Amino acid sequence: MIRFVCLTVLVCLLSACRETVGTTRETASLPPLVPDYTWVTVPASIAPLNFTLEGEFERINAVLEGSRAGRIEVQGKEDIRIPVKKWHTLLEANKGESIHITVAAKRGGQWELYQPFSVYVSPYAVDYGLVYRLVAPGYEVYGKMGIYRRTLSDFTQKPLIENTLVPGSCVNCHSFKETNPAYMSLHVRGEYGGTLLQSGNGNTDLLNLKTEATVSGGVYPYWHPSGDYIAYSANKTQQMFHSAAGERIEVVDLASDVIVYNIKENRILSTPLLKTEDFETFPAFSPDGHSLYFTCAAKRTLPGEYKDIRYNLCRIDFDPEKGMFGNRIDTLVNAASAGKSISFPRPSYDGKYLMYTLSDYGNFSIWHKEADLWLLDLQSGESCPLDEVNSPDTDSYHSWSSNSRWFVFSSRRGDGLYTRLYLASIDEDGNVSKPFLLPQKKARLDDPLFFSYNIPEFVSGEVDVNIREMERQLHSNVRKQAR
């Protein structure tokens, strides 16, 4: 009896927290949502699209109704926080249809009703989660940073590795085999540096990929679909600071080659075609494993000619059975002839497209305001800008979901300083949807944000790591030396 009374009182108290939206004043405009989730396309498993409004208000109310079934009404003083279970039930019931959302705001004691908008629920699934780096936008000192795993169905974020594990270190360049979390490459830079490698057997090796024949250890990684190889760039770089307003930092190659690491044989594979005086970097295997994409730029005199360094998109054959390269380089996109430069070539896993970042020069496009995403049709050879997702500010690093129906990318839109993550869909005909900001539990969590999101990668499951074992390995002097 006491339990029943307490439950009744609790229900009454919760009901009392929500005001009845009575007489309203209608407006002809859409609600000024923060983030802007109007008319976006989402997967059914995505976390709730919690939001608030620009400007001041006393209360905010949202009604969400499915085209097929389901209704949710949520109200709050600061923002709209949609219950996770109710949200997923609503989305599952309306796959391939839309959720219609009506928002009202109370100002000066009166409710104002905005025009409704819809969110389309895609029939295509998205992967389990994302792995990304969170880093302060500093330049030389290794401040607090880490690589984190985020569940896309809710707001759970857990550390994969933080540089507090090894003070004074830098953690970066994580990579997974076609989103498979059992296959991971991850670099730790600094006194206790090395490349952490998990290759599907449950063990973690700590590698030294620098040999007498390479200009550096492995830098930018990309897995072969077989899991037997990883392509890396080997770079010597220089960091420079801009004096011009609106430009901050530049990182340029002094020397750069592309190598392939044979995991089973612990051996570095190379070819003179990928070890020239020119700059070869950003390798990426094709989904069938028989091509290796990369970018290449003619060598220039530095630092004076850094704005003349422009990278083209190239390809070389690769025989995974023999571990051998082809005997010629094909140029797929000659960006330099148009006064542009390519970075981050990433083929879709279905083999239809290759997405890349296009900027005015160099390959440090994460700080180039003009950087945009482009899509190469690998069947027709035609490239086009992704106008649906590009913004007036930096749009740069990107990766594909395992089914090639979603991609995530980093963007400095908003304040021009911090990178945030956006997701967008692409259907079987190549139609791209309006991007949406990675949902957060608190709508203004990213405002202000003191860390930038960096290198977002989809993962199809939980990443299993033993942090204590990682710490032990990193503090030891034992490294598996590549041959």
TIROPA-186128 format. One record per residue (C-alpha): residue in three letters; x, y, z. Coordinates in Angstrom, 3 decimals, padded with zeros to 6 digits, always signed. Layout:
N
ala,X,Y,Z
...
//
This chain:
483
met,+000.000,+000.000,+000.000
ile,+002.822,+002.390,+000.926
arg,+004.621,+001.520,-002.335
phe,+001.443,+002.252,-004.328
val,+000.979,+005.636,-002.621
cys,+004.636,+006.593,-003.241
leu,+004.354,+005.606,-006.895
thr,+001.150,+007.617,-007.270
val,+002.771,+010.686,-005.697
leu,+005.808,+010.300,-007.992
val,+003.620,+010.123,-011.108
cys,+001.704,+013.194,-009.967
leu,+004.928,+015.115,-009.328
leu,+006.319,+014.185,-012.743
ser,+003.064,+015.189,-014.419
ala,+003.118,+018.500,-012.561
cys,+006.536,+019.260,-014.066
arg,+004.988,+019.490,-017.527
glu,+002.805,+022.459,-018.356
thr,-000.147,+022.154,-020.659
val,+000.516,+023.969,-023.916
gly,-002.769,+025.812,-024.244
thr,-003.457,+028.841,-026.392
thr,-000.490,+029.497,-028.656
arg,+000.719,+032.178,-030.995
glu,+001.766,+030.574,-034.289
thr,+004.840,+031.640,-036.235
ala,+005.628,+031.004,-039.893
ser,+009.232,+030.015,-039.176
leu,+010.897,+026.767,-038.232
pro,+012.217,+026.518,-034.667
pro,+015.809,+027.839,-034.313
leu,+017.133,+024.477,-033.134
val,+020.537,+024.062,-031.528
pro,+021.864,+021.802,-032.985
asp,+019.988,+022.089,-036.283
tyr,+018.229,+018.735,-036.656
thr,+015.528,+019.915,-039.057
trp,+014.970,+017.676,-042.091
val,+017.871,+015.331,-041.393
thr,+018.089,+011.593,-042.085
val,+019.060,+009.309,-039.198
pro,+019.532,+005.571,-038.568
ala,+016.991,+003.891,-036.305
ser,+019.655,+003.090,-033.709
ile,+020.968,+006.637,-033.250
ala,+020.918,+008.280,-029.828
pro,+018.110,+010.797,-029.195
leu,+018.445,+014.095,-031.054
asn,+018.301,+016.257,-027.941
phe,+018.134,+019.960,-028.704
thr,+017.495,+023.441,-027.395
leu,+016.597,+026.785,-029.001
glu,+018.503,+029.954,-029.757
gly,+017.638,+032.930,-027.585
glu,+015.863,+033.084,-024.251
phe,+012.749,+031.158,-023.278
glu,+010.996,+029.971,-020.135
arg,+010.064,+026.484,-021.299
ile,+010.283,+024.399,-024.437
asn,+007.889,+021.654,-025.561
ala,+008.277,+019.075,-028.334
val,+005.786,+016.584,-029.756
leu,+007.234,+013.747,-031.850
glu,+004.812,+011.660,-033.927
gly,+005.663,+008.775,-036.236
ser,+004.166,+008.481,-039.714
arg,+003.181,+004.893,-038.918
ala,+002.823,+004.848,-035.152
gly,+004.023,+006.276,-031.884
arg,+003.986,+009.600,-030.091
ile,+006.295,+011.240,-027.534
glu,+005.835,+014.582,-025.806
val,+008.787,+016.107,-023.947
gln,+009.135,+019.394,-022.105
gly,+012.012,+021.152,-020.380
lys,+013.259,+024.432,-018.982
glu,+016.607,+024.428,-020.800
asp,+016.406,+021.814,-023.518
ile,+014.568,+018.785,-024.885
arg,+015.940,+015.480,-023.597
ile,+014.140,+012.569,-025.215
pro,+013.983,+009.299,-023.221
val,+016.299,+006.788,-024.919
lys,+013.974,+003.753,-024.845
lys,+010.922,+005.671,-026.053
trp,+013.002,+007.271,-028.807
his,+014.266,+003.930,-030.125
thr,+010.796,+002.408,-029.994
leu,+009.488,+005.320,-032.050
leu,+012.287,+005.073,-034.625
glu,+012.047,+001.293,-034.995
ala,+008.316,+001.584,-035.667
asn,+008.944,+004.143,-038.409
lys,+011.907,+002.814,-040.406
gly,+011.654,+004.081,-043.955
glu,+009.201,+006.759,-042.828
ser,+009.414,+010.042,-040.928
ile,+009.090,+011.416,-037.427
his,+007.131,+014.693,-037.455
ile,+008.230,+017.133,-034.765
thr,+006.336,+020.170,-033.501
val,+008.121,+022.579,-031.157
ala,+006.654,+025.304,-028.955
ala,+008.500,+027.790,-026.739
lys,+007.153,+029.804,-023.822
arg,+008.274,+033.429,-023.700
gly,+006.787,+036.182,-021.574
gly,+004.211,+033.771,-020.216
gln,+002.833,+032.874,-023.669
trp,+003.458,+029.808,-025.802
glu,+004.707,+030.287,-029.364
leu,+004.177,+027.436,-031.837
tyr,+006.724,+026.924,-034.628
gln,+006.207,+025.269,-037.981
pro,+006.655,+021.482,-037.817
phe,+009.557,+019.646,-039.424
ser,+010.383,+015.996,-040.055
val,+013.264,+013.620,-039.441
tyr,+013.527,+010.720,-041.891
val,+014.369,+007.312,-040.405
ser,+016.606,+005.471,-042.845
pro,+016.091,+001.757,-043.481
tyr,+019.888,+001.387,-043.486
ala,+021.620,+000.450,-040.241
val,+024.657,+002.215,-038.854
asp,+027.541,+000.653,-036.951
tyr,+027.773,+000.134,-033.197
gly,+029.886,+003.157,-032.456
leu,+032.696,+005.582,-033.177
val,+036.285,+005.834,-032.019
tyr,+037.838,+009.292,-032.065
arg,+040.532,+011.380,-030.465
leu,+039.694,+014.303,-028.186
val,+042.455,+016.875,-028.156
ala,+042.840,+020.520,-027.228
pro,+043.651,+022.632,-030.293
gly,+047.220,+023.291,-029.145
tyr,+050.278,+022.968,-031.294
glu,+053.500,+021.750,-029.693
val,+052.939,+020.625,-026.106
tyr,+051.298,+017.245,-025.509
gly,+048.459,+018.375,-023.272
lys,+045.618,+016.157,-022.085
met,+044.344,+014.009,-024.936
gly,+042.883,+010.585,-025.448
ile,+041.229,+008.168,-027.822
tyr,+037.646,+007.366,-026.873
arg,+034.894,+004.978,-027.935
arg,+031.350,+006.283,-028.229
thr,+028.222,+004.136,-028.487
leu,+025.979,+005.576,-031.195
ser,+022.731,+004.238,-029.717
asp,+023.163,+006.268,-026.529
phe,+025.608,+008.761,-025.031
thr,+028.145,+006.360,-023.507
gln,+031.755,+007.477,-023.993
lys,+034.664,+005.468,-022.569
pro,+038.420,+005.993,-022.837
leu,+040.305,+003.587,-025.059
ile,+043.656,+005.088,-024.108
glu,+044.619,+008.454,-022.603
asn,+048.058,+010.022,-022.649
thr,+047.944,+010.229,-018.850
leu,+048.772,+006.514,-019.078
val,+052.221,+007.573,-020.270
pro,+052.783,+011.237,-019.279
gly,+054.305,+013.408,-021.996
ser,+053.111,+011.163,-024.801
cys,+050.809,+011.705,-027.769
val,+048.242,+009.122,-028.863
asn,+046.983,+009.234,-032.439
cys,+046.314,+007.593,-035.799
his,+043.988,+004.794,-034.689
ser,+042.695,+002.535,-037.461
phe,+040.431,-000.524,-037.755
lys,+040.008,-003.157,-040.462
glu,+036.729,-002.277,-042.192
thr,+035.293,-001.191,-038.789
asn,+036.217,-004.542,-037.134
pro,+037.291,-003.679,-033.550
ala,+039.402,-006.845,-033.252
tyr,+041.881,-005.408,-035.769
met,+043.392,-002.150,-034.532
ser,+046.519,-000.091,-035.104
leu,+047.273,+002.816,-032.762
his,+050.356,+005.008,-032.337
val,+051.865,+006.345,-029.124
arg,+054.481,+009.074,-029.630
gly,+057.101,+010.145,-027.127
glu,+059.764,+008.584,-024.923
tyr,+057.758,+005.382,-024.502
gly,+056.402,+005.358,-028.036
gly,+055.441,+002.499,-030.294
thr,+052.644,+001.151,-032.455
leu,+050.026,-000.900,-030.616
leu,+048.680,-003.619,-032.897
gln,+045.775,-006.021,-032.436
ser,+045.393,-008.350,-035.412
gly,+042.340,-010.438,-034.598
asn,+043.986,-012.994,-032.309
gly,+043.221,-011.212,-029.036
asn,+046.859,-010.303,-028.418
thr,+048.418,-006.839,-028.448
asp,+051.872,-006.335,-029.953
leu,+053.942,-003.206,-029.442
leu,+055.886,-002.527,-032.629
asn,+058.807,-000.431,-033.765
leu,+058.141,+000.116,-037.473
lys,+061.225,+002.271,-038.056
thr,+063.922,+000.428,-039.996
glu,+067.140,+001.511,-041.699
ala,+065.248,+001.572,-044.998
thr,+062.403,+003.872,-043.868
val,+062.421,+007.612,-043.193
ser,+060.299,+007.100,-040.058
gly,+058.060,+004.642,-038.323
gly,+054.504,+004.156,-039.531
val,+052.287,+007.239,-039.501
tyr,+048.949,+007.257,-041.376
pro,+047.583,+003.663,-041.398
tyr,+045.064,+001.707,-043.469
trp,+044.241,-002.000,-043.142
his,+044.169,-004.483,-045.997
pro,+040.744,-006.225,-046.114
ser,+042.420,-009.606,-045.482
gly,+043.841,-008.376,-042.182
asp,+047.294,-009.590,-043.250
tyr,+048.727,-006.184,-044.149
ile,+048.611,-002.560,-043.061
ala,+049.700,+000.278,-045.319
tyr,+051.437,+003.174,-043.575
ser,+052.925,+006.430,-044.666
ala,+056.430,+007.129,-043.390
asn,+056.822,+010.880,-042.928
lys,+059.356,+013.437,-041.802
thr,+057.377,+016.595,-041.146
gln,+057.866,+020.206,-040.151
gln,+055.403,+022.361,-038.246
met,+054.989,+026.025,-039.178
phe,+052.808,+028.858,-037.917
his,+050.985,+031.348,-040.125
ser,+051.260,+035.087,-039.566
ala,+048.211,+035.875,-041.718
ala,+044.888,+036.449,-039.961
gly,+042.548,+033.474,-040.139
glu,+045.381,+030.980,-040.727
arg,+046.905,+029.119,-037.791
ile,+049.207,+026.204,-038.395
glu,+050.704,+024.184,-041.227
val,+052.392,+020.788,-041.180
val,+054.414,+019.940,-044.287
asp,+056.283,+016.876,-045.483
leu,+060.064,+017.058,-045.687
ala,+060.142,+013.438,-046.831
ser,+057.293,+010.984,-047.231
asp,+056.957,+007.433,-048.576
val,+054.338,+004.680,-048.491
ile,+055.135,+001.254,-047.026
val,+053.143,-001.909,-046.314
tyr,+053.626,-003.961,-043.149
asn,+053.258,-007.743,-043.513
ile,+051.852,-008.695,-040.112
lys,+052.490,-012.457,-040.239
glu,+056.088,-012.059,-041.401
asn,+056.786,-008.898,-039.355
arg,+058.289,-007.399,-042.500
ile,+058.143,-004.025,-044.265
leu,+057.257,-004.200,-047.971
ser,+058.188,-001.375,-050.304
thr,+058.802,-000.461,-053.921
pro,+060.958,+002.252,-055.519
leu,+057.743,+003.641,-057.047
leu,+056.555,+004.623,-053.552
lys,+059.965,+005.782,-052.282
thr,+060.778,+008.638,-054.641
glu,+061.974,+012.160,-053.892
asp,+058.333,+013.208,-054.268
phe,+055.953,+013.069,-051.302
glu,+053.773,+009.929,-051.133
thr,+051.309,+009.709,-048.244
phe,+047.766,+008.793,-047.061
pro,+047.599,+005.154,-048.287
ala,+044.271,+003.294,-048.514
phe,+043.594,-000.207,-049.851
ser,+040.679,-000.882,-052.180
pro,+037.915,-003.141,-050.786
asp,+039.047,-006.030,-053.018
gly,+042.605,-005.631,-051.741
his,+044.185,-005.413,-055.205
ser,+044.750,-001.651,-055.364
leu,+046.536,+000.774,-053.089
tyr,+045.379,+004.378,-053.295
phe,+047.579,+007.199,-052.044
thr,+048.326,+010.869,-052.621
cys,+051.501,+012.212,-054.188
ala,+053.032,+015.687,-054.570
ala,+056.142,+016.929,-056.336
lys,+058.941,+017.885,-053.962
arg,+059.346,+021.613,-053.320
thr,+061.883,+023.817,-051.590
leu,+060.784,+024.442,-048.017
pro,+059.701,+026.502,-046.270
gly,+059.460,+029.032,-049.105
glu,+057.369,+026.945,-051.530
tyr,+055.007,+025.284,-049.056
lys,+051.952,+026.779,-050.782
asp,+053.061,+025.132,-054.042
ile,+052.870,+021.600,-052.610
arg,+049.792,+019.976,-054.125
tyr,+048.860,+016.313,-053.878
asn,+047.186,+014.223,-056.587
leu,+045.196,+011.023,-056.054
cys,+047.116,+008.002,-057.336
arg,+046.851,+004.213,-057.436
ile,+049.183,+001.235,-057.711
asp,+048.370,-002.475,-058.069
phe,+048.949,-004.769,-055.100
asp,+049.069,-008.573,-055.137
pro,+048.085,-009.809,-051.652
glu,+049.004,-013.417,-052.470
lys,+052.613,-012.510,-053.248
gly,+052.889,-009.301,-051.257
met,+054.088,-007.469,-054.358
phe,+053.341,-004.100,-055.955
gly,+052.531,-003.292,-059.565
asn,+055.008,-001.683,-061.945
arg,+053.253,+001.611,-062.668
ile,+051.459,+004.491,-060.961
asp,+048.068,+005.695,-062.224
thr,+046.889,+009.242,-061.483
leu,+043.133,+009.156,-060.833
val,+042.563,+012.828,-059.978
asn,+045.086,+015.471,-061.040
ala,+044.226,+018.111,-058.468
ala,+047.516,+019.981,-058.868
ser,+046.645,+020.934,-062.453
ala,+043.577,+022.728,-061.066
gly,+045.583,+024.449,-058.332
lys,+044.202,+022.141,-055.622
ser,+045.450,+019.412,-053.295
ile,+043.986,+016.099,-052.074
ser,+044.164,+014.494,-048.633
phe,+042.459,+011.593,-046.799
pro,+041.396,+009.319,-049.703
arg,+038.922,+006.782,-048.273
pro,+037.168,+004.237,-050.535
ser,+033.690,+003.042,-049.609
tyr,+033.638,-000.624,-048.627
asp,+031.207,-001.492,-051.437
gly,+033.809,-000.316,-053.961
lys,+031.594,+002.318,-055.591
tyr,+033.111,+005.555,-054.352
leu,+036.203,+007.181,-052.943
met,+035.801,+010.220,-050.712
tyr,+038.600,+012.731,-050.320
thr,+039.293,+016.197,-048.955
leu,+040.152,+018.972,-051.402
ser,+042.011,+022.104,-050.305
asp,+044.185,+024.785,-051.888
tyr,+047.564,+023.257,-051.036
gly,+049.397,+020.843,-048.755
asn,+047.910,+017.926,-046.857
phe,+047.182,+019.412,-043.426
ser,+043.616,+020.141,-044.475
ile,+042.216,+019.925,-040.931
trp,+043.260,+023.581,-040.523
his,+042.309,+024.757,-044.031
lys,+039.164,+026.854,-043.993
glu,+038.571,+026.146,-047.698
ala,+038.785,+022.340,-047.274
asp,+035.738,+020.478,-048.595
leu,+034.686,+016.864,-049.109
trp,+034.571,+015.450,-052.644
leu,+033.304,+012.128,-053.976
leu,+034.944,+010.139,-056.778
asp,+032.754,+007.637,-058.643
leu,+035.166,+004.743,-059.162
gln,+033.124,+003.389,-062.076
ser,+032.813,+006.588,-064.121
gly,+035.929,+008.365,-062.845
glu,+033.937,+011.546,-062.214
ser,+034.466,+013.679,-059.111
cys,+032.025,+016.124,-057.574
pro,+031.882,+018.229,-054.410
leu,+029.562,+017.053,-051.644
asp,+027.571,+020.284,-051.579
glu,+024.972,+018.683,-049.311
val,+027.468,+018.441,-046.438
asn,+030.159,+021.053,-047.117
ser,+030.208,+024.343,-045.214
pro,+032.059,+027.685,-045.491
asp,+034.513,+026.388,-042.874
thr,+036.806,+023.360,-042.649
asp,+035.295,+019.993,-043.600
ser,+038.043,+017.430,-043.513
tyr,+038.644,+013.950,-042.049
his,+036.000,+011.329,-042.865
ser,+035.324,+007.596,-042.716
trp,+032.718,+005.129,-043.991
ser,+030.326,+002.825,-042.157
ser,+030.702,-000.908,-042.817
asn,+027.683,-000.977,-045.174
ser,+028.848,+002.169,-047.038
arg,+025.516,+003.894,-046.358
trp,+026.804,+006.382,-043.771
phe,+029.875,+008.507,-043.340
val,+031.169,+010.610,-040.474
phe,+033.336,+013.687,-040.904
ser,+034.959,+016.419,-038.851
ser,+033.997,+020.057,-039.361
arg,+034.907,+023.417,-037.845
arg,+031.563,+024.952,-038.834
gly,+030.126,+027.004,-036.023
asp,+033.053,+028.724,-034.342
gly,+035.866,+027.968,-036.797
leu,+038.119,+026.704,-034.005
tyr,+036.918,+023.375,-032.616
thr,+036.136,+020.334,-034.745
arg,+032.858,+018.523,-034.184
leu,+031.534,+015.339,-035.753
tyr,+028.709,+015.139,-038.275
leu,+027.043,+012.105,-039.833
ala,+025.289,+011.856,-043.185
ser,+023.741,+009.107,-045.287
ile,+024.335,+008.145,-048.901
asp,+021.869,+005.857,-050.670
glu,+022.417,+003.296,-053.438
asp,+022.015,+006.031,-056.073
gly,+024.581,+008.336,-054.489
asn,+022.085,+010.785,-052.977
val,+023.527,+012.422,-049.861
ser,+021.443,+013.699,-046.944
lys,+021.796,+016.816,-044.820
pro,+024.399,+016.088,-042.105
phe,+023.531,+016.036,-038.413
leu,+025.731,+016.718,-035.405
leu,+026.696,+013.714,-033.294
pro,+023.946,+013.726,-030.621
gln,+024.851,+014.721,-027.065
lys,+022.937,+014.146,-023.829
lys,+023.013,+017.868,-023.081
ala,+022.180,+019.931,-026.136
arg,+024.772,+022.596,-025.293
leu,+027.523,+020.203,-024.239
asp,+029.605,+021.236,-027.247
asp,+029.103,+024.942,-026.519
pro,+031.697,+025.781,-025.385
leu,+033.776,+022.691,-026.142
phe,+037.338,+022.621,-024.866
phe,+038.410,+019.603,-026.899
ser,+038.239,+018.946,-030.625
tyr,+037.079,+015.667,-032.133
asn,+039.769,+014.162,-034.343
ile,+039.989,+011.104,-036.642
pro,+036.471,+009.649,-036.289
glu,+036.314,+005.957,-037.226
phe,+033.275,+003.671,-037.227
val,+033.509,+000.407,-035.271
ser,+031.068,-002.487,-035.589
gly,+031.381,-003.540,-031.939
glu,+032.974,-002.819,-028.583
val,+036.743,-002.331,-028.694
asp,+038.301,-004.754,-026.227
val,+041.520,-003.432,-024.703
asn,+043.396,-004.161,-021.511
ile,+044.535,-000.740,-020.311
arg,+046.776,-002.131,-017.554
glu,+048.523,-004.411,-020.051
met,+048.936,-001.473,-022.446
glu,+050.541,+000.544,-019.660
arg,+052.917,-002.294,-018.804
gln,+053.963,-002.735,-022.427
leu,+054.495,+000.970,-023.035
his,+056.663,+001.421,-019.938
ser,+058.813,-001.564,-020.839
asn,+061.766,-001.375,-023.210
val,+060.465,-004.276,-025.268
arg,+059.366,-003.519,-028.830
lys,+058.774,-005.953,-031.660
gln,+061.200,-004.700,-034.304
ala,+059.901,-004.841,-037.873
arg,+062.292,-006.214,-040.482
//
